[in-house]
Amino acid sequence: METIPSSPADNGESTGNTGWENMAYRRVNTQEYVEDGLEQGKFEVFEAVKHTRIAAQQGEIGQEVISWSEDENGNPIQERVSTVKTDETTGEPGWIATKTGADGQPIIDRNGNLNQWIISDSVFRKKYEADPEHPGIFKPTGGPQKFVRTTEALIISQFDSEMTMPTGSYINVTDPDNMYAINPRDFHDTYTIVDDSPEEQA
């Protein structure tokens, strides 16, 4: 299946062509978008805990990884193309993460794509630890994280690239200086919403 990435339009919006339909995406600055939404009462912050495990290995500098997701109809979206870089803090290359099932095998989505992305070395070592029972598999560390849920399709700038995010995506706002978006499919595969959070009660 061919996916045509979103491209700028004269009116400041972009059209994401999944091959089945056109959808308008609004290009935003992540931090400004979240701050404005919170100030205007459009967002309610809730907490969720990461539970999923990943397979991961350090990549080679310059190695490219395409991150895929789906829109609300299950059509493929090319979120972004990322490149393995040297971590400024550790001097080591980033890690290529692949979402796995409970058996440790890579998950392939309904469109035939692996769920892969790049994590910088310093972030990887902070947020993941080896699963002693499954070589090459890593489990998340840390406690609950804070999120807001979007209400429109967006193109979000993050990690030195742009990501195409469908309606209903989530933005991690735990660190106000390092906010990042997660598409709905990956959020629900990766996180468990804390019981007393507003999102769980909705």
SULCORUR-V295784 format. One line per field, one symbol per residue. burial: b if it has 16 or more other ideal C-beta (glycine too) atoms within 10 Angstrom, else e. A space follows every 10 residues. Layout:
burial = ???
This chain:
burial = eebebbeeee eeebebbbee eebebebbeb bebbeebeee eebeebbbeb ebbbbbeebe eeeebebbbb beeebbbbbb ebebbebeee eebbbbbbbb eeeeeeeebe eebebbbbbb bebbbeebee eeeeeebbbb eeebbbbbbb eebbbbebbe ebbbbbebbb bbbeeeeebe bbbbbbbebb bebbeebebe ee
